[in-house]
Amino acid sequence: MKTNLVTSTSLVAAVNDNNLELAKKLIASGADANQTDSYGNSLLIISAANGDSEMVRLLLNSGANIRAVDSSMKGTALHAASYLGYPAVMKVLIEYGIDLNAQGPYNGYSALHDAVVQNNIEGVKLLVDASAQLNTRSKYGDTPLELAMKCRRREIVSILA
């Protein structure tokens, strides 16, 4: 089904506003869950960065590309949720099979690195429990544990050690 401009623009606005009910209606009337905003960010990236786990679930159920990356750092929705501290979003993305170990092309950080940097303890636990690789090295040569030690994240060091 072809999406008209009003429906597309409205869905971007609905996702930006965390308006789940409007997003459901627009998707039901043919709006594409894979469209992007004016910056080139997918709706999945936007909803993950907004911390809206139900919007993330709706978009994934509507065919959103789980491998989409943001327009600036080229990180996944899991990177965004890990960095911004949204464990509920992380849980949904993990449930839907997002690549736990994807690395950003600029810094080589995985979502686990991002969670460490931001002291996202619950996110670190989620990723470890989901079997994220613990020995992935960033472009700076750091594993998540080494990064946690550098950042003096004592509780995270104990989780990763």
C-alpha positions in Angstrom: 0.0 0.0 0.0 1.4 3.4 -1.0 1.7 5.9 1.8 0.7 9.5 1.2 2.8 12.5 2.4 0.3 13.5 5.1 0.2 10.0 6.6 4.1 9.8 6.5 4.6 13.2 8.1 1.9 12.5 10.7 3.6 9.2 11.7 6.9 10.9 12.2 5.2 13.5 14.4 3.3 10.8 16.3 6.5 8.9 17.0 8.3 12.1 18.0 5.4 12.9 20.4 5.2 9.4 21.8 1.6 9.3 20.6 1.1 5.5 20.5 -2.6 5.6 19.7 -2.2 7.9 16.7 0.8 5.9 15.5 -1.4 2.7 15.6 -4.1 4.4 13.5 -1.6 5.7 11.0 0.1 2.4 10.5 -3.3 0.7 10.2 -4.1 3.1 7.4 -0.9 2.3 5.5 1.9 4.5 7.0 5.3 2.9 6.6 7.1 2.0 9.8 10.5 2.3 8.0 10.3 5.9 7.1 12.8 8.4 8.4 12.7 11.9 9.8 14.2 15.0 8.2 17.6 14.0 9.7 17.5 10.5 8.3 16.8 8.8 11.5 14.4 5.8 11.4 11.3 5.8 13.5 12.7 2.9 15.5 15.8 4.9 16.4 13.6 7.9 17.4 11.3 5.8 19.6 14.3 4.0 21.2 16.0 7.4 21.9 12.7 8.6 23.4 12.5 5.7 25.7 9.2 4.5 24.4 9.2 0.7 24.6 5.6 0.3 23.4 6.3 2.4 20.3 9.4 0.3 19.7 7.2 -2.8 19.9 4.6 -1.4 17.6 7.1 -0.4 15.0 8.9 -3.8 15.1 5.5 -5.5 14.8 4.8 -3.3 11.8 7.9 -4.3 10.0 10.5 -1.7 11.1 14.0 -2.6 10.3 15.7 -3.7 13.5 19.1 -3.1 11.9 18.5 0.6 11.2 21.2 2.9 12.4 21.1 6.6 13.5 22.2 9.3 11.1 25.1 10.6 13.1 27.0 7.8 15.0 25.5 5.0 12.9 24.5 3.2 16.1 21.5 0.8 16.4 18.4 1.4 18.5 20.1 -0.8 21.2 23.0 1.6 21.2 20.6 4.5 21.7 18.6 2.8 24.5 21.8 1.6 26.2 23.5 5.1 26.1 20.4 6.9 27.2 19.5 4.5 29.9 16.2 2.9 28.8 16.2 -0.7 30.0 12.6 -1.3 29.1 13.4 -0.4 25.4 16.5 -2.6 25.6 14.4 -5.5 26.8 12.0 -5.2 23.8 14.9 -4.9 21.3 16.6 -7.9 22.8 13.4 -9.9 22.7 13.1 -9.1 19.0 16.6 -10.3 18.3 18.6 -7.2 17.8 22.4 -7.7 17.3 23.7 -7.4 20.8 27.3 -7.0 19.6 26.9 -4.5 16.7 29.7 -1.9 16.9 29.4 1.7 15.8 31.8 2.5 12.9 33.3 5.6 14.5 34.2 4.5 18.0 33.7 0.8 17.8 31.4 0.8 20.8 28.9 -2.0 21.3 25.7 -1.3 23.3 27.6 -2.8 26.3 30.3 -0.1 25.9 27.6 2.6 25.7 25.9 1.2 28.9 29.2 1.2 30.7 30.1 4.8 29.7 26.7 6.1 30.9 26.7 4.0 34.1 23.6 2.2 33.0 23.8 -0.6 35.5 20.5 -2.2 34.6 21.4 -2.1 31.0 24.7 -3.8 31.6 23.0 -6.5 33.5 20.4 -7.0 30.7 23.2 -7.3 28.1 25.3 -9.7 30.1 22.2 -11.8 30.8 21.4 -11.8 27.1 24.9 -13.1 26.4 26.5 -10.0 24.8 30.1 -10.5 24.1 32.3 -9.2 26.9 35.6 -9.2 25.0 34.6 -6.8 22.2 37.2 -4.1 21.8 36.4 -0.5 20.8 38.5 1.4 18.3 40.4 2.6 21.3 41.2 -1.0 22.3 39.0 -1.2 25.4 36.8 -4.1 26.3 33.7 -3.1 28.3 35.4 -4.2 31.5 38.5 -2.1 30.7 36.3 0.8 30.0 34.4 0.3 33.2 37.7 0.3 35.1 38.8 3.5 33.3 35.5 5.2 34.1 35.6 4.0 37.7 32.3 2.2 37.4 32.8 -0.1 40.4 29.5 -1.8 40.4 29.8 -2.5 36.6 33.3 -3.8 37.1 32.0 -6.3 39.6 29.3 -7.4 37.1 31.7 -7.8 34.2 34.7 -9.2 36.1 
